[in-house]
């Protein structure tokens, strides 16, 4: 899988007046922010079954947090006969996020996986959330989970006031789900969350999470640049994997005034010192050999 650096917008191939782009991505293998940037909430506080036994308890016992990142090798080591993820779980590869609802004593899971803040450029259309999922139990022990949205961008479970989808009995043959999001999310920042609420089931896998949308010409070109961290405190990194050469970066405030100007000397990666800026919202104006791009960032 392609390895990308942390950003609110991620890279997409091609270029046209209106182009489909990947606006957020997480595959737990390097494409995306990684689990360190997701919030975990283990609200049930229950103990996974295992590790002794002959019914696969060892897999359940590997999941010691609300969600745990497991590699294919780790799963294979405790799951006799498991060789590969099913092709129906499109894009499920190597590392996955796992959650379980098999506890001793029996109880209902309440485990949350909360995304970093996601910003959708203004004017974006055809916004969708996509993910691959898999139940590891038999047909009588299929996982249940819910997908939520926090429209304010808050990361506490109480902030997730929009239920996007309630999935009951996720397939043990794997699935790839696509969910259309409201056009009103364009120009806003929000978070998504996956909540395992299974009742005495087993273990589920989650991978290949993306948010896609159709961008205008200018926004699509801007999506070719990754900027991180955002919010930034001292240093803001700019990178692109398409060998676009950056020559200059200027920073303007929300009133359009130029605050800072940095010559970059035709590099594909740059670090901009933002430590002297006051807290607030700013815009990066990136000059490159392929054109001009504007990216918004927040200074803490």
N, C-alpha and C positions, 0 to 999 in steps of 0.2 A: 504493500500500500504506500501511496505517496506520503512523504513526511513533510509536514508544514509546521510553521511556528505559530504561537498563540496570537490570535487576532479576533476581533469581532467580525470582520469579513475575511473570507478565505478565497483562494485563487480558483479561477475557472478558465477553461481553455476556450480559445476562439475570440472573435471580436465582430460585433455587428451592431446595428442601430438599437436593437432591443435584443438582449441576450440573456439566456438562462444562466444563473450563476449559483454557486454554493456559497451561502452567506454565513453558515456556521457548520462545523464538522467536528465529530468526535468518534475515533475508532479505537482508542486506548492503545494504539501502536505508534503514536507520534503525529498523526494527522489530527490536530486539535489541541486544546489546552491541557488535557490529561487530568487524571482523577484528583490531583492536588488542587485544582481550581474548581472542583465541584464540591458542594456542601452535602454532607451525609447526616441523616437524622434517623437514629434507631429508637423509635418511640415505643416499640413494644417491649424492649428490654428482655426478650425471651432467649433461652439457650438452645442452640442448634443441636439436633440429635447427632450422636457419634462420639468418637470415630470408630468404635468397635462395631462389628456386625457384618452381615453378609448381604445386605440389601442396598448398599450404596451409601451408607451413613457417612463414609469418609468424605464424600463430595459435599454433603451438607455441612460437615464440620469445618471444611475449608473456608466457609463463608462466616467469618467471625464479626464482621461489621454489618451495617445496614446493607451495604453493597460492597463487594470485594472484587478486585481485579485479579482474574485467574488466567494463566496461559493455557494453551492447548495441551502442552506437555504435562502441566499439573493436573488437568482434568483427566487426561489419558491414564495417568499414574494411579488414579483411584477409581477409575471406571473401566473395568474389563470389557473389551470389545468395542470401545468408543475410539474410532479412528479419525473422524473428520466431522466438521459441522455440516448439516444438511444444506444442499444448494438452495432450498426454498428460503433459507435465512440469508438473503442476498447480502454479500459483503461481510459476513461474519468470518473473522480471520484471527488466528492466534489469540491475542489478549481479548477478553470479554469482561463485562461487568456482570457479576452474579449476585443474586439475592435468594433467600430461601424462606419457606414458611413451615418447615418441619421442625417442630420444637418438642422439648420434653421438660415440663408437661405441655400438652397440646395447647395451642393458642393461635390467635389471628395475627398475622404479620402487619406491621405498620412501619415500613422502612422506606425512606425517601432518598432519592438521588436528585439533587438540585443543580441545575446548570449555572455556569457563569452568566453574567449579564450579556444579553444578545441585542445588538442594535441593527435594525433594518433600515436601509437608506430610504429617504422620502421618494415617493414615486414608484416604489417597487410594486409589481403586480404578480399574481399567480404564486403567492407565498404558500409553501407547504412544509410540513414536518414529516420526516421519514425515518424509519428505524427497522432494524432486524431483531427478532425475538425468537426464543425457543424455550419450551418447557422440557425439562429432563425427566419428568415422571411418566408413568404409564398413563393410559387413557383415563384412568380413574383418579389421577393425581396431577391434573393440569393446573398451571398457575393462573391466578387472577391479579390484575394490576390496573392502575389508573394513570392517566397522563393529564397533568395540570399545567396551567399557565398563570404566572403572576404578572398582571398587567402593569403594576406599579414598579416592577423590578425588585421588590423585596424578596429576601431569600429565606424567610421563615415560612414553615408550612401554612401558617394562618394567612399569608399573603397570596396563596394560590387559590384565588376565588373563581377561576374559570376552569371547569372540567372539560377537557378536550375530548377524551375518550375513556370509556370504561370497558376494559378487555376482560372477558371471562373465558376461562379454559383456553389459554394460549396453546397453539398446536405443538405437539412434540415432534412433528416433522419440520418445524420451522416456518416462519412467515416473514414477509417484508411488508410493512404497513406504510401507507402514504395518507396523510391527513391534511386537507386544505385548511389554511389559517385565514383569519379575517383580514380583508384588505386594509382595515383600519389600523393594523399593526405597522404599516409602512410609516417610517419617520419616527418610530418609537423604540424604546428599549424595554425588554422584558426578560423573564426567565421561564424555563420549562422545568418540570419535575416528573419523575417516574416514581410512583408509589406502589410497592408490593403490598397488597392487602389480601393475600391468599390465606385460606383457613385450612391448616393441617394438610398442605400439599407437599411439594418437594423443593426443587431448585429451578430458577429460570435464568436464562442468559440474555444479555442485551448488548447490541453492538451497532456500528455503522449508523450513528445518529447524524442526520443532516437537516439543515433548513435551506431550502432553495427558493429562488424567486427570479422574476424577469426584471432586469435592470435596464435603464436608459443607457445610451452610449457613454455618457460621462461617468455614471456610477459604475458601469461595468469595467471601464478602464481603471477606475480607482480601486476596484476589488482585486486588482492584480498586485497591489501593495499590501503587505501585512505590517501593522503597527502594534507594538506591545511594549510594556504592559499598558493597559488602558482601563482604569485611570493610571497615570504616571506620577511619580514623585520627583525623581532626579534625572533619569535618563529615559528617553523614548527611542526605541529601536525601529528601524524601517528596513524591510527586506522584501525581495521578490525572487521567485525561483525561475523566472522567465528571462533572466539575463538582461533586464532593463537597466540601463545605466542612469543613475540619479546624479544630476549635476548641481542642484541647489535646492535648499529647503527653507522656506520662510514660514513664520508663524504669525497669524493674525488673530485678533480677538473678535468677539461677536459683533463689534461695531465696524469691522473691516480695517482696523488700524494695524499696521505691521509692527510687531513687537520684537521680532528677532529674525535674523537672516544668517544662514549657514551655507557656505560653499562645500560641496561634497566631493568634487573632483571625479565624477563619472565612476561611481562605485555601485555595485548591486546591493550592498548593505551599508547602513549608516546608523550612527548613534548621535542623537540630538540631546544636548544638555538643556533640560527644562527646569532645573532646580531653582533658578532665580525668578520664575514666573509666579504670580499670585494664583491662588486656587481659583478655578473656574473652567469655562469651556473655551477651547481654542480650535483653530483650524490649521492643519499642515498644508502648505501649498508646495507640491512636489514638482520640480522641473526635471524632465528626463529626456533621453534620446527618442522615446516613443510618444512623448506628449506630456501634457500637464494633468495632474490629479490633485484632488482636494480630499483630505481625510479629517474628520473631527476627532478630537481627543479631550479628555478631562485631566486637568492638573489638580492633584490632591494637595 
